């Protein structure tokens, strides 16, 4: 499924906004890939030893013209991880200068890592697992897009999913134990974001609105995809599930949703995507973004502030999500409650 395939279900304004966001994301992906591969070659890092993964808005296909670029370099072998770390800051700085966007610094969540760190059975589901490891793992699986190197992203995803299926620590020894971690990651976002804003002294309102829109839509797309895969593969093997999950997560959240429902019911997503496109359009304007940044937690209910407009928009988006949950088959609806909402 491509972005053009959903045009007939949407009004023109909604489709145009989603199309522009997707187009901008793809342009940034292509431009960044050319720059990164050129730099890796000049730094003598073999391309088949590294996969540079973009996550965040570009990975989800909803990049705005003021969006940042978050990248996570994943190395195949420890020796090249050591070599890459020496040039990491320079590569990010050069990339930022050429694409004229802020690029993640490579600390904490976006630091360069070895593939073994992402698929370590002693980490996934174990005592060593932490929020940073969980976040990297889930983002790479569910919204990562390759923008550099030739170490295939699908291979990285396959390694991670294989560990979910094979580790005694992953609560059930089945690849669908991934559902537990997706729910855990989303709940962590919902609980921790305000605390992180206070500690890091960053703007509260933009993060809140992204959580209410981008992250909620992402979460719903994961829920519906995984429950659909489970329904369609009642006796499937681990390999069947792994292939279907990798296939589903290649789609951006919007298209991921549209692939999970029958053609005669796709119009149910029209209202949901209208409210989501409204959010993307609102946040694409730099002046509005600056006004949102100035909103404090204490002033969030001031009806004169633009924050409340988008907060109400998120309430409408949530209502449409719940309508869709009510309309799907009983099996998937029950699994959504069992795996993700309870």
C-alpha positions as CSV (number, residue, x, y, z in Angstrom):
1,X,0.0,0.0,0.0
2,X,1.2,3.5,-0.9
3,X,0.1,6.9,0.3
4,X,-1.9,7.4,-3.0
5,X,-4.0,4.3,-2.2
6,X,-5.8,6.1,0.6
7,X,-6.6,9.2,-1.3
8,X,-10.1,8.1,-2.2
9,X,-11.1,7.7,1.5
10,X,-10.0,11.2,2.5
11,X,-11.0,14.8,1.8
12,X,-8.6,16.8,-0.3
13,X,-7.1,18.9,2.5
14,X,-6.5,15.9,4.7
15,X,-4.8,13.9,2.0
16,X,-2.7,16.9,0.8
17,X,-1.3,17.4,4.3
18,X,-0.5,13.7,4.8
19,X,1.0,13.5,1.3
20,X,3.2,16.5,1.9
21,X,4.5,15.1,5.2
22,X,5.2,11.8,3.6
23,X,7.0,13.4,0.6
24,X,9.1,15.6,2.9
25,X,10.1,12.6,5.0
26,X,11.1,10.6,1.9
27,X,13.1,13.5,0.5
28,X,15.0,13.9,3.8
29,X,15.6,10.1,3.9
30,X,17.1,10.1,0.4
31,X,19.2,13.1,0.9
32,X,20.5,11.9,4.3
33,X,21.4,8.5,2.9
34,X,23.6,10.0,0.2
35,X,25.4,12.3,2.7
36,X,25.8,9.5,5.3
37,X,27.2,6.9,2.9
38,X,29.6,9.4,1.4
39,X,30.9,10.3,4.9
40,X,31.1,6.7,6.0
41,X,33.2,5.9,2.9
42,X,35.5,8.8,3.5
43,X,36.0,7.7,7.1
44,X,36.7,4.2,5.9
45,X,33.8,2.6,7.7
46,X,32.6,-0.4,5.5
47,X,29.0,0.2,4.5
48,X,28.1,-3.5,5.1
49,X,29.1,-3.1,8.7
50,X,26.7,-0.4,9.6
51,X,23.0,0.5,9.5
52,X,22.1,4.1,10.3
53,X,18.5,4.1,11.4
54,X,16.2,7.2,11.5
55,X,13.4,7.1,14.1
56,X,11.0,9.8,15.2
57,X,8.9,11.9,12.7
58,X,11.0,11.0,9.7
59,X,10.8,7.3,10.5
60,X,7.0,7.6,10.8
61,X,6.7,9.5,7.5
62,X,5.3,12.7,9.1
63,X,8.3,15.0,9.2
64,X,7.5,18.7,9.3
65,X,9.8,21.4,7.9
66,X,11.0,22.2,11.5
67,X,11.5,18.5,12.5
68,X,14.7,17.2,14.0
69,X,16.5,14.1,12.6
70,X,17.0,11.4,15.2
71,X,19.5,8.7,14.1
72,X,20.7,5.5,15.8
73,X,23.8,3.9,14.2
74,X,23.8,0.1,14.6
75,X,27.1,-1.7,13.9
76,X,27.5,-5.4,13.0
77,X,30.9,-6.0,14.7
78,X,32.3,-4.5,17.9
79,X,35.6,-3.6,16.2
80,X,33.8,-1.2,13.8
81,X,31.7,0.2,16.6
82,X,34.9,1.3,18.2
83,X,36.1,2.9,15.0
84,X,32.7,4.5,14.3
85,X,32.5,6.1,17.7
86,X,35.6,8.1,16.9
87,X,33.9,9.9,13.9
88,X,30.3,9.9,15.2
89,X,30.2,13.5,16.3
90,X,31.8,14.8,13.1
91,X,29.4,12.8,10.9
92,X,26.4,14.1,12.8
93,X,27.7,17.7,12.6
94,X,28.4,17.4,8.9
95,X,25.0,15.9,8.2
96,X,23.2,18.6,10.2
97,X,25.0,21.3,8.2
98,X,24.2,19.8,4.9
99,X,20.5,19.1,5.5
100,X,20.1,22.2,7.6
101,X,18.3,20.4,10.4
102,X,19.1,19.6,14.0
103,X,20.5,16.1,14.3
104,X,20.5,14.0,17.5
105,X,23.8,14.3,19.4
106,X,24.4,10.6,19.9
107,X,23.9,10.5,23.6
108,X,21.7,8.1,25.5
109,X,18.9,7.0,23.3
110,X,20.6,7.8,19.9
111,X,24.1,6.6,20.7
112,X,25.8,4.2,18.3
113,X,25.4,0.5,19.5
114,X,26.3,-3.0,18.5
115,X,23.6,-5.3,17.1
116,X,24.3,-7.7,20.0
117,X,23.2,-5.0,22.5
118,X,19.8,-4.8,20.8
119,X,19.2,-8.6,20.8
120,X,20.8,-9.6,24.1
121,X,18.7,-12.3,25.8
122,X,20.1,-11.2,29.1
123,X,18.6,-7.8,28.6
124,X,15.2,-8.3,26.9
125,X,12.8,-8.9,29.7
126,X,15.5,-9.3,32.3
127,X,16.9,-7.4,35.2
128,X,19.3,-5.5,33.0
129,X,16.5,-4.1,30.8
130,X,16.0,-0.4,31.3
131,X,14.0,2.4,29.6
132,X,16.8,3.4,27.3
133,X,17.3,-0.2,26.0
134,X,13.5,-0.7,25.7
135,X,13.1,2.6,23.8
136,X,15.8,1.9,21.3
137,X,14.5,-1.6,20.7
138,X,10.9,-0.6,20.2
139,X,11.6,2.4,18.0
140,X,13.9,0.6,15.7
141,X,11.4,-2.2,15.3
142,X,8.2,-0.2,14.9
143,X,9.3,3.1,13.1
144,X,12.9,2.7,12.1
145,X,13.9,3.5,8.5
146,X,17.4,2.9,7.1
147,X,19.1,6.1,5.9
148,X,22.7,4.9,5.7
149,X,24.9,1.9,5.4
150,X,24.3,-1.5,3.9
151,X,23.8,-3.7,6.9
152,X,20.2,-4.4,6.4
153,X,17.6,-3.1,8.8
154,X,15.5,-6.2,8.3
155,X,18.3,-8.3,9.6
156,X,18.5,-6.2,12.8
157,X,14.7,-6.5,13.3
158,X,14.9,-10.3,12.7
159,X,17.6,-10.6,15.3
160,X,15.6,-8.7,17.9
161,X,12.4,-10.7,17.2
162,X,14.3,-13.9,17.3
163,X,15.4,-13.0,20.8
164,X,11.8,-12.3,21.9
165,X,10.9,-15.8,20.6
166,X,13.8,-17.6,22.1
167,X,14.5,-16.1,25.4
168,X,13.2,-17.5,28.6
169,X,13.0,-14.0,30.0
170,X,10.5,-12.7,27.5
171,X,7.3,-13.8,29.3
172,X,6.0,-16.7,27.2
173,X,8.9,-17.5,24.9
174,X,7.0,-16.2,21.9
175,X,7.6,-13.4,19.4
176,X,4.3,-11.8,20.4
177,X,5.7,-11.1,23.9
178,X,6.8,-8.0,22.0
179,X,3.3,-6.7,22.7
180,X,4.1,-6.5,26.4
181,X,7.1,-4.3,25.7
182,X,5.3,-2.0,23.2
183,X,2.6,-1.4,25.9
184,X,5.3,-0.9,28.5
185,X,7.1,1.6,26.4
186,X,3.9,3.6,25.7
187,X,2.9,3.6,29.4
188,X,6.4,4.8,30.2
189,X,6.0,7.7,27.8
190,X,2.7,8.6,29.3
191,X,4.0,8.6,32.9
192,X,7.5,10.0,32.4
193,X,7.2,12.8,29.9
194,X,6.2,15.5,32.5
195,X,9.1,14.5,34.8
196,X,11.6,14.6,31.9
197,X,10.4,18.1,30.9
198,X,10.9,19.3,34.5
199,X,14.4,17.8,34.8
200,X,15.6,18.8,31.3
201,X,13.8,22.2,31.5
202,X,12.3,21.8,28.0
203,X,8.9,23.0,26.8
204,X,6.0,20.9,28.1
205,X,3.2,21.6,25.7
206,X,4.8,20.3,22.4
207,X,5.7,17.0,24.0
208,X,2.2,16.7,25.5
209,X,0.6,17.3,22.1
210,X,2.9,14.9,20.3
211,X,2.0,12.3,22.9
212,X,-1.7,12.9,22.4
213,X,-1.4,12.7,18.6
214,X,1.8,11.1,17.1
215,X,2.5,8.6,19.8
216,X,-1.2,7.7,20.2
217,X,-1.6,7.0,16.5
218,X,1.6,5.1,16.5
219,X,0.5,3.0,19.4
220,X,-2.9,2.3,17.9
221,X,-1.3,1.2,14.6
222,X,0.9,-1.2,16.5
223,X,-2.0,-2.6,18.5
224,X,-4.2,-3.2,15.4
225,X,-1.3,-4.7,13.3
226,X,-0.2,-7.2,15.9
227,X,-3.7,-8.3,16.8
228,X,-4.5,-8.7,13.1
229,X,-1.3,-10.8,12.6
230,X,-2.3,-13.0,15.6
231,X,-5.9,-13.4,14.2
232,X,-4.7,-14.3,10.7
233,X,-2.0,-16.8,12.0
234,X,-3.8,-18.8,14.7
235,X,-1.4,-21.8,14.2
236,X,1.5,-19.9,12.7
237,X,5.1,-20.7,13.6
238,X,7.6,-18.2,15.0
239,X,8.9,-17.6,11.5
240,X,5.5,-16.8,10.2
241,X,4.9,-14.2,12.9
242,X,8.4,-12.7,12.4
243,X,7.9,-12.2,8.7
244,X,4.5,-10.7,9.2
245,X,5.6,-8.3,11.9
246,X,8.6,-7.1,9.8
247,X,6.3,-6.6,6.9
248,X,3.7,-4.7,8.9
249,X,6.3,-2.4,10.5
250,X,7.7,-1.4,7.1
251,X,4.6,0.6,6.7
252,X,4.3,4.1,8.2
253,X,1.6,4.2,11.0
254,X,-1.1,5.7,8.8
255,X,-0.7,3.0,6.1
256,X,-0.2,0.4,8.8
257,X,-3.6,1.1,10.0
258,X,-5.2,1.1,6.6
259,X,-3.8,-2.4,5.8
260,X,-5.5,-3.9,8.9
261,X,-9.1,-3.3,7.8
262,X,-11.4,-4.5,5.0
263,X,-11.7,-2.2,2.0
264,X,-15.4,-1.6,2.7
265,X,-14.5,-0.3,6.2
266,X,-11.5,1.9,5.4
267,X,-13.7,5.0,5.4
268,X,-13.9,4.6,9.2
269,X,-10.3,6.0,9.3
270,X,-11.3,9.2,7.4
271,X,-12.3,11.1,10.6
272,X,-9.3,9.8,12.5
273,X,-6.8,11.0,9.8
274,X,-8.6,14.3,9.5
275,X,-7.8,15.2,13.1
276,X,-4.3,13.8,12.8
277,X,-3.6,15.9,9.6
278,X,-5.0,18.9,11.4
279,X,-2.3,18.4,14.1
280,X,0.5,18.0,11.5
281,X,-0.6,21.1,9.7
282,X,-0.8,23.1,13.0
283,X,2.7,22.1,14.1
284,X,4.2,22.7,10.7
285,X,3.9,26.5,11.2
286,X,6.9,27.8,13.0
287,X,5.0,30.7,14.6
288,X,2.4,28.4,16.1
289,X,5.1,26.1,17.4
290,X,6.8,29.0,19.2
291,X,3.5,29.9,20.8
292,X,3.0,26.3,21.9
293,X,6.5,26.2,23.4
294,X,5.6,29.2,25.6
295,X,2.6,27.4,27.2
296,X,3.2,26.2,30.8
297,X,1.6,23.3,32.5
298,X,-0.2,25.7,34.9
299,X,-1.8,27.6,31.9
300,X,-2.9,24.5,29.9
301,X,-6.6,25.2,30.3
302,X,-6.5,28.9,29.3
303,X,-9.0,29.0,26.4
304,X,-7.1,31.9,24.8
305,X,-4.0,29.8,24.2
306,X,-3.6,27.7,21.0
307,X,-2.6,24.7,23.1
308,X,-6.2,24.1,24.1
309,X,-7.3,24.0,20.5
310,X,-5.0,21.1,19.8
311,X,-5.8,19.4,23.1
312,X,-9.5,19.3,22.0
313,X,-8.4,18.0,18.6
314,X,-6.6,15.2,20.4
315,X,-9.8,14.3,22.3
316,X,-11.6,14.0,19.0
317,X,-8.9,11.8,17.6
318,X,-9.1,9.6,20.6
319,X,-12.8,9.3,20.2
320,X,-12.4,8.1,16.6
321,X,-9.8,5.5,17.8
322,X,-12.3,4.1,20.2
323,X,-15.1,4.0,17.6
324,X,-12.8,1.9,15.4
325,X,-12.0,-0.5,18.3
326,X,-15.8,-0.9,18.8
327,X,-16.3,-1.8,15.1
328,X,-13.6,-4.4,14.7
329,X,-14.1,-8.1,15.2
330,X,-14.5,-9.5,18.7
331,X,-11.1,-11.4,18.6
332,X,-9.0,-8.3,17.9
333,X,-11.0,-6.1,20.2
334,X,-10.5,-8.5,23.1
335,X,-6.7,-8.9,22.3
336,X,-6.3,-5.1,22.3
337,X,-7.8,-4.9,25.8
338,X,-5.9,-8.0,27.0
339,X,-2.5,-7.1,25.5
340,X,-2.4,-3.3,25.4
341,X,-5.1,-1.5,27.4
342,X,-5.4,-3.4,30.6
